Amino acid sequence: MKYEFDINKLCPATFSFQVVGGKWNLPLLAVLSEQDSIRYNELKRQLGGITATTLTNALKELIAYGIVHREAYMETPLRVEYSLTESGKELVPLIEAIVSWGGKHMPES
């Protein structure tokens, strides 16, 4: 397969990296890939070090891409859970491959 890149045009590879790129998108997707659904505070706890604003923005971005689903339950207090959509679940093998590759090639510290 030959790859052609035009800096002025969005290509499939560029789009894919926009979705999983960024400091928190890939770790967020990795955590979501390990469970059926997860609440906001548990997600924040598992990501350790992410600010509430950054997590909210990352979730909104992934929801807009159709990768993450947000389910709000009208309870008191309001309960919100996040999960991967079918499109997001298609990313799981890629996430696993990236994590595996990183584990093999990450420099020793």
Biopython code that builds the backbone (N, CA, C, O; Angstrom):
import numpy as np
from Bio.PDB.StructureBuilder import StructureBuilder

atoms = [
    (1, "MET", "N", (0.847, -1.178, 0.000)),
    (1, "MET", "CA", (0.000, 0.000, 0.000)),
    (1, "MET", "C", (0.891, 1.239, 0.000)),
    (1, "MET", "O", (1.848, 1.331, 0.769)),
    (2, "LYS", "N", (0.567, 2.170, -0.858)),
    (2, "LYS", "CA", (1.322, 3.417, -0.939)),
    (2, "LYS", "C", (0.565, 4.511, -0.199)),
    (2, "LYS", "O", (-0.639, 4.683, -0.388)),
    (3, "TYR", "N", (1.277, 5.244, 0.642)),
    (3, "TYR", "CA", (0.667, 6.331, 1.398)),
    (3, "TYR", "C", (1.013, 7.650, 0.742)),
    (3, "TYR", "O", (2.173, 7.912, 0.423)),
    (4, "GLU", "N", (0.007, 8.472, 0.543)),
    (4, "GLU", "CA", (0.221, 9.799, -0.005)),
    (4, "GLU", "C", (-0.296, 10.815, 1.007)),
    (4, "GLU", "O", (-1.409, 10.685, 1.516)),
    (5, "PHE", "N", (0.503, 11.805, 1.288)),
    (5, "PHE", "CA", (0.124, 12.814, 2.267)),
    (5, "PHE", "C", (0.136, 14.184, 1.620)),
    (5, "PHE", "O", (1.112, 14.577, 0.981)),
    (6, "ASP", "N", (-0.947, 14.896, 1.791)),
    (6, "ASP", "CA", (-1.062, 16.271, 1.348)),
    (6, "ASP", "C", (-1.295, 17.100, 2.600)),
    (6, "ASP", "O", (-2.326, 16.954, 3.257)),
    (7, "ILE", "N", (-0.362, 17.957, 2.932)),
    (7, "ILE", "CA", (-0.421, 18.737, 4.170)),
    (7, "ILE", "C", (-1.693, 19.576, 4.243)),
    (7, "ILE", "O", (-2.145, 19.915, 5.337)),
    (8, "ASN", "N", (-2.271, 19.914, 3.099)),
    (8, "ASN", "CA", (-3.467, 20.757, 3.069)),
    (8, "ASN", "C", (-4.768, 19.959, 3.077)),
    (8, "ASN", "O", (-5.856, 20.535, 3.063)),
    (9, "LYS", "N", (-4.653, 18.645, 3.101)),
    (9, "LYS", "CA", (-5.838, 17.801, 2.999)),
    (9, "LYS", "C", (-5.792, 16.742, 4.098)),
    (9, "LYS", "O", (-4.747, 16.143, 4.352)),
    (10, "LEU", "N", (-6.921, 16.522, 4.736)),
    (10, "LEU", "CA", (-7.009, 15.512, 5.778)),
    (10, "LEU", "C", (-7.007, 14.130, 5.129)),
    (10, "LEU", "O", (-7.834, 13.845, 4.263)),
    (11, "CYS", "N", (-6.080, 13.280, 5.550)),
    (11, "CYS", "CA", (-6.047, 11.914, 5.044)),
    (11, "CYS", "C", (-6.458, 10.976, 6.172)),
    (11, "CYS", "O", (-6.512, 11.409, 7.323)),
    (12, "PRO", "N", (-6.748, 9.721, 5.890)),
    (12, "PRO", "CA", (-7.173, 8.791, 6.931)),
    (12, "PRO", "C", (-6.172, 8.657, 8.077)),
    (12, "PRO", "O", (-6.571, 8.558, 9.237)),
    (13, "ALA", "N", (-4.884, 8.653, 7.765)),
    (13, "ALA", "CA", (-3.874, 8.533, 8.824)),
    (13, "ALA", "C", (-3.893, 9.763, 9.728)),
    (13, "ALA", "O", (-3.823, 9.635, 10.950)),
    (14, "THR", "N", (-3.987, 10.939, 9.140)),
    (14, "THR", "CA", (-4.029, 12.176, 9.921)),
    (14, "THR", "C", (-5.265, 12.196, 10.813)),
    (14, "THR", "O", (-5.187, 12.553, 11.989)),
    (15, "PHE", "N", (-6.403, 11.811, 10.247)),
    (15, "PHE", "CA", (-7.631, 11.769, 11.038)),
    (15, "PHE", "C", (-7.494, 10.798, 12.209)),
    (15, "PHE", "O", (-7.877, 11.118, 13.334)),
    (16, "SER", "N", (-6.951, 9.618, 11.941)),
    (16, "SER", "CA", (-6.781, 8.613, 13.003)),
    (16, "SER", "C", (-5.910, 9.143, 14.125)),
    (16, "SER", "O", (-6.221, 8.947, 15.300)),
    (17, "PHE", "N", (-4.827, 9.811, 13.776)),
    (17, "PHE", "CA", (-3.944, 10.360, 14.808)),
    (17, "PHE", "C", (-4.582, 11.534, 15.543)),
    (17, "PHE", "O", (-4.256, 11.775, 16.706)),
    (18, "GLN", "N", (-5.477, 12.264, 14.896)),
    (18, "GLN", "CA", (-6.213, 13.312, 15.600)),
    (18, "GLN", "C", (-7.086, 12.706, 16.686)),
    (18, "GLN", "O", (-7.197, 13.263, 17.778)),
    (19, "VAL", "N", (-7.703, 11.573, 16.395)),
    (19, "VAL", "CA", (-8.599, 10.935, 17.346)),
    (19, "VAL", "C", (-7.832, 10.378, 18.536)),
    (19, "VAL", "O", (-8.222, 10.615, 19.679)),
    (20, "VAL", "N", (-6.751, 9.643, 18.296)),
    (20, "VAL", "CA", (-6.028, 8.999, 19.397)),
    (20, "VAL", "C", (-4.865, 9.834, 19.899)),
    (20, "VAL", "O", (-4.268, 9.518, 20.928)),
    (21, "GLY", "N", (-4.539, 10.902, 19.176)),
    (21, "GLY", "CA", (-3.412, 11.742, 19.566)),
    (21, "GLY", "C", (-3.726, 12.576, 20.789)),
    (21, "GLY", "O", (-4.810, 12.481, 21.366)),
    (22, "GLY", "N", (-2.793, 13.370, 21.164)),
    (22, "GLY", "CA", (-2.955, 14.178, 22.364)),
    (22, "GLY", "C", (-2.457, 13.413, 23.571)),
    (22, "GLY", "O", (-2.347, 12.187, 23.545)),
    (23, "LYS", "N", (-2.167, 14.125, 24.596)),
    (23, "LYS", "CA", (-1.568, 13.519, 25.781)),
    (23, "LYS", "C", (-2.498, 12.526, 26.472)),
    (23, "LYS", "O", (-2.030, 11.520, 27.006)),
    (24, "TRP", "N", (-3.802, 12.785, 26.472)),
    (24, "TRP", "CA", (-4.714, 11.989, 27.282)),
    (24, "TRP", "C", (-5.665, 11.093, 26.507)),
    (24, "TRP", "O", (-6.258, 10.193, 27.102)),
    (25, "ASN", "N", (-5.836, 11.300, 25.197)),
    (25, "ASN", "CA", (-6.824, 10.511, 24.458)),
    (25, "ASN", "C", (-6.523, 9.015, 24.483)),
    (25, "ASN", "O", (-7.414, 8.210, 24.757)),
    (26, "LEU", "N", (-5.290, 8.638, 24.203)),
    (26, "LEU", "CA", (-4.954, 7.218, 24.177)),
    (26, "LEU", "C", (-5.074, 6.575, 25.561)),
    (26, "LEU", "O", (-5.664, 5.500, 25.669)),
    (27, "PRO", "N", (-4.534, 7.191, 26.634)),
    (27, "PRO", "CA", (-4.759, 6.598, 27.961)),
    (27, "PRO", "C", (-6.239, 6.520, 28.328)),
    (27, "PRO", "O", (-6.670, 5.548, 28.949)),
    (28, "LEU", "N", (-7.005, 7.515, 27.957)),
    (28, "LEU", "CA", (-8.442, 7.522, 28.228)),
    (28, "LEU", "C", (-9.124, 6.365, 27.502)),
    (28, "LEU", "O", (-9.942, 5.656, 28.087)),
    (29, "LEU", "N", (-8.791, 6.180, 26.248)),
    (29, "LEU", "CA", (-9.358, 5.077, 25.479)),
    (29, "LEU", "C", (-8.923, 3.726, 26.030)),
    (29, "LEU", "O", (-9.700, 2.771, 26.029)),
    (30, "ALA", "N", (-7.680, 3.645, 26.502)),
    (30, "ALA", "CA", (-7.199, 2.391, 27.084)),
    (30, "ALA", "C", (-7.998, 2.029, 28.331)),
    (30, "ALA", "O", (-8.372, 0.870, 28.508)),
    (31, "VAL", "N", (-8.265, 3.006, 29.197)),
    (31, "VAL", "CA", (-9.060, 2.746, 30.404)),
    (31, "VAL", "C", (-10.479, 2.346, 30.019)),
    (31, "VAL", "O", (-11.026, 1.395, 30.579)),
    (32, "LEU", "N", (-11.080, 3.061, 29.069)),
    (32, "LEU", "CA", (-12.445, 2.741, 28.642)),
    (32, "LEU", "C", (-12.520, 1.356, 27.993)),
    (32, "LEU", "O", (-13.552, 0.689, 28.072)),
    (33, "SER", "N", (-11.444, 0.927, 27.359)),
    (33, "SER", "CA", (-11.458, -0.371, 26.675)),
    (33, "SER", "C", (-11.477, -1.536, 27.652)),
    (33, "SER", "O", (-11.787, -2.663, 27.266)),
    (34, "GLU", "N", (-11.150, -1.277, 28.909)),
    (34, "GLU", "CA", (-11.060, -2.341, 29.910)),
    (34, "GLU", "C", (-12.366, -2.583, 30.653)),
    (34, "GLU", "O", (-12.435, -3.509, 31.462)),
    (35, "GLN", "N", (-13.400, -1.792, 30.413)),
    (35, "GLN", "CA", (-14.675, -1.975, 31.113)),
    (35, "GLN", "C", (-15.856, -1.652, 30.216)),
    (35, "GLN", "O", (-15.721, -0.981, 29.194)),
    (36, "ASP", "N", (-17.022, -2.149, 30.624)),
    (36, "ASP", "CA", (-18.228, -1.879, 29.843)),
    (36, "ASP", "C", (-18.623, -0.412, 29.930)),
    (36, "ASP", "O", (-18.940, 0.213, 28.918)),
    (37, "SER", "N", (-18.603, 0.136, 31.144)),
    (37, "SER", "CA", (-18.888, 1.559, 31.349)),
    (37, "SER", "C", (-18.206, 1.987, 32.638)),
    (37, "SER", "O", (-17.891, 1.167, 33.500)),
    (38, "ILE", "N", (-17.988, 3.291, 32.748)),
    (38, "ILE", "CA", (-17.272, 3.813, 33.907)),
    (38, "ILE", "C", (-17.777, 5.212, 34.207)),
    (38, "ILE", "O", (-18.095, 5.979, 33.299)),
    (39, "ARG", "N", (-17.846, 5.533, 35.477)),
    (39, "ARG", "CA", (-18.285, 6.861, 35.892)),
    (39, "ARG", "C", (-17.107, 7.833, 35.831)),
    (39, "ARG", "O", (-15.942, 7.437, 35.860)),
    (40, "TYR", "N", (-17.451, 9.111, 35.746)),
    (40, "TYR", "CA", (-16.469, 10.182, 35.567)),
    (40, "TYR", "C", (-15.379, 10.151, 36.637)),
    (40, "TYR", "O", (-14.194, 10.165, 36.302)),
    (41, "ASN", "N", (-15.754, 10.110, 37.915)),
    (41, "ASN", "CA", (-14.749, 10.184, 38.980)),
    (41, "ASN", "C", (-13.829, 8.970, 38.986)),
    (41, "ASN", "O", (-12.642, 9.096, 39.290)),
    (42, "GLU", "N", (-14.360, 7.802, 38.654)),
    (42, "GLU", "CA", (-13.523, 6.603, 38.573)),
    (42, "GLU", "C", (-12.557, 6.713, 37.402)),
    (42, "GLU", "O", (-11.397, 6.312, 37.506)),
    (43, "LEU", "N", (-13.029, 7.247, 36.307)),
    (43, "LEU", "CA", (-12.180, 7.478, 35.141)),
    (43, "LEU", "C", (-11.054, 8.441, 35.494)),
    (43, "LEU", "O", (-9.895, 8.204, 35.155)),
    (44, "LYS", "N", (-11.399, 9.520, 36.171)),
    (44, "LYS", "CA", (-10.405, 10.516, 36.592)),
    (44, "LYS", "C", (-9.387, 9.888, 37.544)),
    (44, "LYS", "O", (-8.191, 10.159, 37.438)),
    (45, "ARG", "N", (-9.851, 9.057, 38.468)),
    (45, "ARG", "CA", (-8.952, 8.406, 39.418)),
    (45, "ARG", "C", (-7.994, 7.454, 38.694)),
    (45, "ARG", "O", (-6.802, 7.428, 39.001)),
    (46, "GLN", "N", (-8.497, 6.688, 37.755)),
    (46, "GLN", "CA", (-7.653, 5.729, 37.048)),
    (46, "GLN", "C", (-6.634, 6.413, 36.145)),
    (46, "GLN", "O", (-5.568, 5.857, 35.884)),
    (47, "LEU", "N", (-6.948, 7.601, 35.672)),
    (47, "LEU", "CA", (-6.005, 8.317, 34.816)),
    (47, "LEU", "C", (-4.952, 9.069, 35.620)),
    (47, "LEU", "O", (-3.925, 9.451, 35.059)),
    (48, "GLY", "N", (-5.163, 9.290, 36.884)),
    (48, "GLY", "CA", (-4.181, 9.930, 37.754)),
    (48, "GLY", "C", (-3.406, 11.073, 37.116)),
    (48, "GLY", "O", (-2.658, 10.855, 36.163)),
    (49, "GLY", "N", (-3.569, 12.251, 37.612)),
    (49, "GLY", "CA", (-2.823, 13.400, 37.111)),
    (49, "GLY", "C", (-3.570, 14.242, 36.099)),
    (49, "GLY", "O", (-3.139, 15.352, 35.789)),
    (50, "ILE", "N", (-4.665, 13.750, 35.580)),
    (50, "ILE", "CA", (-5.439, 14.536, 34.620)),
    (50, "ILE", "C", (-6.331, 15.506, 35.393)),
    (50, "ILE", "O", (-6.913, 15.147, 36.417)),
    (51, "THR", "N", (-6.432, 16.726, 34.897)),
    (51, "THR", "CA", (-7.316, 17.695, 35.546)),
    (51, "THR", "C", (-8.748, 17.463, 35.092)),
    (51, "THR", "O", (-8.984, 16.844, 34.054)),
    (52, "ALA", "N", (-9.694, 17.954, 35.860)),
    (52, "ALA", "CA", (-11.105, 17.807, 35.520)),
    (52, "ALA", "C", (-11.409, 18.477, 34.178)),
    (52, "ALA", "O", (-12.154, 17.929, 33.366)),
    (53, "THR", "N", (-10.847, 19.634, 33.946)),
    (53, "THR", "CA", (-11.076, 20.355, 32.695)),
    (53, "THR", "C", (-10.541, 19.569, 31.506)),
    (53, "THR", "O", (-11.212, 19.447, 30.481)),
    (54, "THR", "N", (-9.339, 19.039, 31.644)),
    (54, "THR", "CA", (-8.731, 18.275, 30.558)),
    (54, "THR", "C", (-9.528, 17.011, 30.276)),
    (54, "THR", "O", (-9.755, 16.671, 29.116)),
    (55, "LEU", "N", (-9.955, 16.310, 31.325)),
    (55, "LEU", "CA", (-10.745, 15.100, 31.138)),
    (55, "LEU", "C", (-12.068, 15.429, 30.455)),
    (55, "LEU", "O", (-12.474, 14.737, 29.521)),
    (56, "THR", "N", (-12.733, 16.468, 30.910)),
    (56, "THR", "CA", (-14.006, 16.870, 30.308)),
    (56, "THR", "C", (-13.824, 17.200, 28.832)),
    (56, "THR", "O", (-14.622, 16.775, 27.996)),
    (57, "ASN", "N", (-12.778, 17.957, 28.508)),
    (57, "ASN", "CA", (-12.526, 18.327, 27.112)),
    (57, "ASN", "C", (-12.199, 17.108, 26.256)),
    (57, "ASN", "O", (-12.671, 17.003, 25.124)),
    (58, "ALA", "N", (-11.397, 16.185, 26.785)),
    (58, "ALA", "CA", (-11.044, 14.972, 26.039)),
    (58, "ALA", "C", (-12.292, 14.128, 25.793)),
    (58, "ALA", "O", (-12.484, 13.614, 24.691)),
    (59, "LEU", "N", (-13.133, 13.983, 26.805)),
    (59, "LEU", "CA", (-14.370, 13.217, 26.645)),
    (59, "LEU", "C", (-15.280, 13.859, 25.604)),
    (59, "LEU", "O", (-15.841, 13.159, 24.760)),
    (60, "LYS", "N", (-15.434, 15.184, 25.652)),
    (60, "LYS", "CA", (-16.276, 15.884, 24.677)),
    (60, "LYS", "C", (-15.760, 15.665, 23.253)),
    (60, "LYS", "O", (-16.539, 15.451, 22.324)),
    (61, "GLU", "N", (-14.442, 15.722, 23.100)),
    (61, "GLU", "CA", (-13.835, 15.525, 21.786)),
    (61, "GLU", "C", (-14.108, 14.104, 21.270)),
    (61, "GLU", "O", (-14.488, 13.920, 20.113)),
    (62, "LEU", "N", (-13.913, 13.110, 22.133)),
    (62, "LEU", "CA", (-14.120, 11.716, 21.726)),
    (62, "LEU", "C", (-15.598, 11.413, 21.494)),
    (62, "LEU", "O", (-15.933, 10.578, 20.654)),
    (63, "ILE", "N", (-16.473, 12.077, 22.225)),
    (63, "ILE", "CA", (-17.912, 11.943, 21.984)),
    (63, "ILE", "C", (-18.255, 12.531, 20.611)),
    (63, "ILE", "O", (-19.023, 11.939, 19.854)),
    (64, "ALA", "N", (-17.685, 13.691, 20.297)),
    (64, "ALA", "CA", (-17.930, 14.329, 19.005)),
    (64, "ALA", "C", (-17.448, 13.463, 17.842)),
    (64, "ALA", "O", (-18.062, 13.463, 16.775)),
    (65, "TYR", "N", (-16.363, 12.732, 18.039)),
    (65, "TYR", "CA", (-15.849, 11.821, 17.012)),
    (65, "TYR", "C", (-16.678, 10.536, 16.918)),
    (65, "TYR", "O", (-16.509, 9.757, 15.980)),
    (66, "GLY", "N", (-17.565, 10.315, 17.879)),
    (66, "GLY", "CA", (-18.365, 9.100, 17.871)),
    (66, "GLY", "C", (-17.635, 7.895, 18.444)),
    (66, "GLY", "O", (-18.008, 6.755, 18.169)),
    (67, "ILE", "N", (-16.602, 8.137, 19.234)),
    (67, "ILE", "CA", (-15.781, 7.072, 19.808)),
    (67, "ILE", "C", (-16.259, 6.704, 21.209)),
    (67, "ILE", "O", (-16.182, 5.544, 21.615)),
    (68, "VAL", "N", (-16.752, 7.696, 21.944)),
    (68, "VAL", "CA", (-17.209, 7.500, 23.323)),
    (68, "VAL", "C", (-18.685, 7.851, 23.410)),
    (68, "VAL", "O", (-19.163, 8.778, 22.757)),
    (69, "HIS", "N", (-19.393, 7.091, 24.231)),
    (69, "HIS", "CA", (-20.815, 7.331, 24.493)),
    (69, "HIS", "C", (-20.978, 7.830, 25.927)),
    (69, "HIS", "O", (-20.367, 7.291, 26.850)),
    (70, "ARG", "N", (-21.795, 8.852, 26.107)),
    (70, "ARG", "CA", (-22.102, 9.396, 27.430)),
    (70, "ARG", "C", (-23.555, 9.080, 27.746)),
    (70, "ARG", "O", (-24.461, 9.442, 26.996)),
    (71, "GLU", "N", (-23.763, 8.404, 28.862)),
    (71, "GLU", "CA", (-25.120, 8.059, 29.294)),
    (71, "GLU", "C", (-25.390, 8.740, 30.622)),
    (71, "GLU", "O", (-24.704, 8.481, 31.611)),
    (72, "ALA", "N", (-26.397, 9.617, 30.646)),
    (72, "ALA", "CA", (-26.783, 10.320, 31.868)),
    (72, "ALA", "C", (-28.055, 9.688, 32.408)),
    (72, "ALA", "O", (-29.032, 9.521, 31.678)),
    (73, "TYR", "N", (-28.041, 9.338, 33.682)),
    (73, "TYR", "CA", (-29.195, 8.749, 34.351)),
    (73, "TYR", "C", (-29.821, 9.815, 35.233)),
    (73, "TYR", "O", (-29.148, 10.398, 36.083)),
    (74, "MET", "N", (-31.102, 10.068, 35.035)),
    (74, "MET", "CA", (-31.787, 11.114, 35.770)),
    (74, "MET", "C", (-32.112, 10.629, 37.186)),
    (74, "MET", "O", (-33.246, 10.267, 37.500)),
    (75, "GLU", "N", (-31.104, 10.637, 38.003)),
    (75, "GLU", "CA", (-31.220, 10.256, 39.404)),
    (75, "GLU", "C", (-30.733, 11.429, 40.232)),
    (75, "GLU", "O", (-30.149, 12.375, 39.703)),
    (76, "THR", "N", (-30.973, 11.365, 41.510)),
    (76, "THR", "CA", (-30.419, 12.368, 42.410)),
    (76, "THR", "C", (-29.441, 11.663, 43.336)),
    (76, "THR", "O", (-29.853, 10.803, 44.115)),
    (77, "PRO", "N", (-28.167, 11.999, 43.275)),
    (77, "PRO", "CA", (-27.527, 12.921, 42.328)),
    (77, "PRO", "C", (-27.427, 12.301, 40.931)),
    (77, "PRO", "O", (-27.522, 11.085, 40.761)),
    (78, "LEU", "N", (-27.232, 13.170, 39.944)),
    (78, "LEU", "CA", (-27.123, 12.747, 38.558)),
    (78, "LEU", "C", (-25.967, 11.763, 38.413)),
    (78, "LEU", "O", (-24.876, 11.996, 38.934)),
    (79, "ARG", "N", (-26.211, 10.664, 37.704)),
    (79, "ARG", "CA", (-25.163, 9.668, 37.464)),
    (79, "ARG", "C", (-24.873, 9.661, 35.974)),
    (79, "ARG", "O", (-25.786, 9.564, 35.153)),
    (80, "VAL", "N", (-23.589, 9.766, 35.629)),
    (80, "VAL", "CA", (-23.159, 9.767, 34.232)),
    (80, "VAL", "C", (-22.119, 8.672, 34.057)),
    (80, "VAL", "O", (-21.185, 8.552, 34.849)),
    (81, "GLU", "N", (-22.292, 7.876, 33.009)),
    (81, "GLU", "CA", (-21.335, 6.818, 32.703)),
    (81, "GLU", "C", (-20.847, 6.974, 31.272)),
    (81, "GLU", "O", (-21.573, 7.440, 30.394)),
    (82, "TYR", "N", (-19.605, 6.576, 31.060)),
    (82, "TYR", "CA", (-18.976, 6.653, 29.745)),
    (82, "TYR", "C", (-18.601, 5.252, 29.298)),
    (82, "TYR", "O", (-18.222, 4.406, 30.108)),
    (83, "SER", "N", (-18.710, 5.020, 28.000)),
    (83, "SER", "CA", (-18.334, 3.734, 27.428)),
    (83, "SER", "C", (-17.894, 3.956, 25.984)),
    (83, "SER", "O", (-18.124, 5.018, 25.405)),
    (84, "LEU", "N", (-17.263, 2.943, 25.421)),
    (84, "LEU", "CA", (-16.876, 3.016, 24.020)),
    (84, "LEU", "C", (-18.074, 2.690, 23.139)),
    (84, "LEU", "O", (-18.869, 1.808, 23.466)),
    (85, "THR", "N", (-18.203, 3.393, 22.034)),
    (85, "THR", "CA", (-19.209, 3.068, 21.035)),
    (85, "THR", "C", (-18.685, 1.878, 20.223)),
    (85, "THR", "O", (-17.565, 1.419, 20.448)),
    (86, "GLU", "N", (-19.477, 1.389, 19.302)),
    (86, "GLU", "CA", (-19.002, 0.308, 18.428)),
    (86, "GLU", "C", (-17.771, 0.766, 17.652)),
    (86, "GLU", "O", (-16.822, 0.001, 17.473)),
    (87, "SER", "N", (-17.791, 2.003, 17.198)),
    (87, "SER", "CA", (-16.637, 2.562, 16.498)),
    (87, "SER", "C", (-15.420, 2.612, 17.415)),
    (87, "SER", "O", (-14.302, 2.322, 16.988)),
    (88, "GLY", "N", (-15.637, 2.979, 18.670)),
    (88, "GLY", "CA", (-14.555, 3.013, 19.652)),
    (88, "GLY", "C", (-14.010, 1.632, 19.946)),
    (88, "GLY", "O", (-12.806, 1.464, 20.139)),
    (89, "LYS", "N", (-14.887, 0.641, 19.981)),
    (89, "LYS", "CA", (-14.453, -0.736, 20.232)),
    (89, "LYS", "C", (-13.564, -1.259, 19.108)),
    (89, "LYS", "O", (-12.720, -2.126, 19.332)),
    (90, "GLU", "N", (-13.752, -0.734, 17.905)),
    (90, "GLU", "CA", (-12.882, -1.121, 16.787)),
    (90, "GLU", "C", (-11.442, -0.669, 17.019)),
    (90, "GLU", "O", (-10.514, -1.237, 16.445)),
    (91, "LEU", "N", (-11.253, 0.346, 17.854)),
    (91, "LEU", "CA", (-9.910, 0.844, 18.163)),
    (91, "LEU", "C", (-9.162, -0.034, 19.175)),
    (91, "LEU", "O", (-7.939, 0.060, 19.281)),
    (92, "VAL", "N", (-9.876, -0.879, 19.913)),
    (92, "VAL", "CA", (-9.256, -1.656, 20.996)),
    (92, "VAL", "C", (-8.062, -2.475, 20.518)),
    (92, "VAL", "O", (-7.021, -2.425, 21.173)),
    (93, "PRO", "N", (-8.143, -3.232, 19.410)),
    (93, "PRO", "CA", (-6.955, -3.972, 18.969)),
    (93, "PRO", "C", (-5.777, -3.057, 18.635)),
    (93, "PRO", "O", (-4.621, -3.415, 18.857)),
    (94, "LEU", "N", (-6.079, -1.882, 18.104)),
    (94, "LEU", "CA", (-5.009, -0.926, 17.794)),
    (94, "LEU", "C", (-4.375, -0.384, 19.069)),
    (94, "LEU", "O", (-3.155, -0.238, 19.144)),
    (95, "ILE", "N", (-5.196, -0.087, 20.067)),
    (95, "ILE", "CA", (-4.691, 0.386, 21.359)),
    (95, "ILE", "C", (-3.805, -0.683, 21.982)),
    (95, "ILE", "O", (-2.718, -0.385, 22.476)),
    (96, "GLU", "N", (-4.272, -1.929, 21.960)),
    (96, "GLU", "CA", (-3.488, -3.030, 22.515)),
    (96, "GLU", "C", (-2.162, -3.177, 21.782)),
    (96, "GLU", "O", (-1.134, -3.425, 22.412)),
    (97, "ALA", "N", (-2.172, -3.029, 20.461)),
    (97, "ALA", "CA", (-0.940, -3.132, 19.680)),
    (97, "ALA", "C", (0.024, -1.996, 20.018)),
    (97, "ALA", "O", (1.229, -2.220, 20.133)),
    (98, "ILE", "N", (-0.494, -0.791, 20.177)),
    (98, "ILE", "CA", (0.353, 0.354, 20.523)),
    (98, "ILE", "C", (0.974, 0.158, 21.906)),
    (98, "ILE", "O", (2.162, 0.416, 22.101)),
    (99, "VAL", "N", (0.162, -0.301, 22.866)),
    (99, "VAL", "CA", (0.666, -0.536, 24.220)),
    (99, "VAL", "C", (1.729, -1.637, 24.198)),
    (99, "VAL", "O", (2.762, -1.517, 24.857)),
    (100, "SER", "N", (1.480, -2.694, 23.451)),
    (100, "SER", "CA", (2.442, -3.795, 23.344)),
    (100, "SER", "C", (3.750, -3.318, 22.720)),
    (100, "SER", "O", (4.832, -3.636, 23.215)),
    (101, "TRP", "N", (3.650, -2.562, 21.644)),
    (101, "TRP", "CA", (4.842, -2.043, 20.984)),
    (101, "TRP", "C", (5.623, -1.143, 21.941)),
    (101, "TRP", "O", (6.847, -1.239, 22.028)),
    (102, "GLY", "N", (4.914, -0.272, 22.656)),
    (102, "GLY", "CA", (5.578, 0.619, 23.620)),
    (102, "GLY", "C", (6.282, -0.162, 24.718)),
    (102, "GLY", "O", (7.378, 0.206, 25.139)),
    (103, "GLY", "N", (5.657, -1.242, 25.183)),
    (103, "GLY", "CA", (6.270, -2.069, 26.219)),
    (103, "GLY", "C", (7.563, -2.715, 25.745)),
    (103, "GLY", "O", (8.493, -2.890, 26.533)),
    (104, "LYS", "N", (7.631, -3.068, 24.474)),
    (104, "LYS", "CA", (8.828, -3.704, 23.934)),
    (104, "LYS", "C", (9.949, -2.710, 23.669)),
    (104, "LYS", "O", (11.124, -3.040, 23.824)),
    (105, "HIS", "N", (9.590, -1.497, 23.270)),
    (105, "HIS", "CA", (10.582, -0.558, 22.766)),
    (105, "HIS", "C", (10.850, 0.648, 23.663)),
    (105, "HIS", "O", (11.686, 1.489, 23.335)),
    (106, "MET", "N", (10.153, 0.737, 24.783)),
    (106, "MET", "CA", (10.351, 1.864, 25.690)),
    (106, "MET", "C", (11.738, 1.750, 26.329)),
    (106, "MET", "O", (12.117, 0.674, 26.792)),
    (107, "PRO", "N", (12.489, 2.840, 26.359)),
    (107, "PRO", "CA", (13.821, 2.775, 26.976)),
    (107, "PRO", "C", (13.715, 2.509, 28.490)),
    (107, "PRO", "O", (12.775, 2.947, 29.153)),
    (108, "GLU", "N", (14.687, 1.794, 28.994)),
    (108, "GLU", "CA", (14.748, 1.516, 30.439)),
    (108, "GLU", "C", (15.048, 2.820, 31.167)),
    (108, "GLU", "O", (15.844, 3.630, 30.695)),
    (109, "SER", "N", (14.406, 3.023, 32.323)),
    (109, "SER", "CA", (14.722, 4.241, 33.086)),
    (109, "SER", "C", (15.281, 3.913, 34.423)),
    (109, "SER", "O", (15.603, 4.814, 35.196)),
]
sb = StructureBuilder()
sb.init_structure("model")
sb.init_model(0)
sb.init_chain("A")
sb.init_seg("    ")
for serial, (resi, resn, name, xyz) in enumerate(atoms, 1):
    if name == "N":
        sb.init_residue(resn, " ", resi, " ")
    sb.init_atom(name, np.array(xyz, "f"), 0.0, 1.0, " ", f" {name:<3s}", serial, name[0])
structure = sb.get_structure()
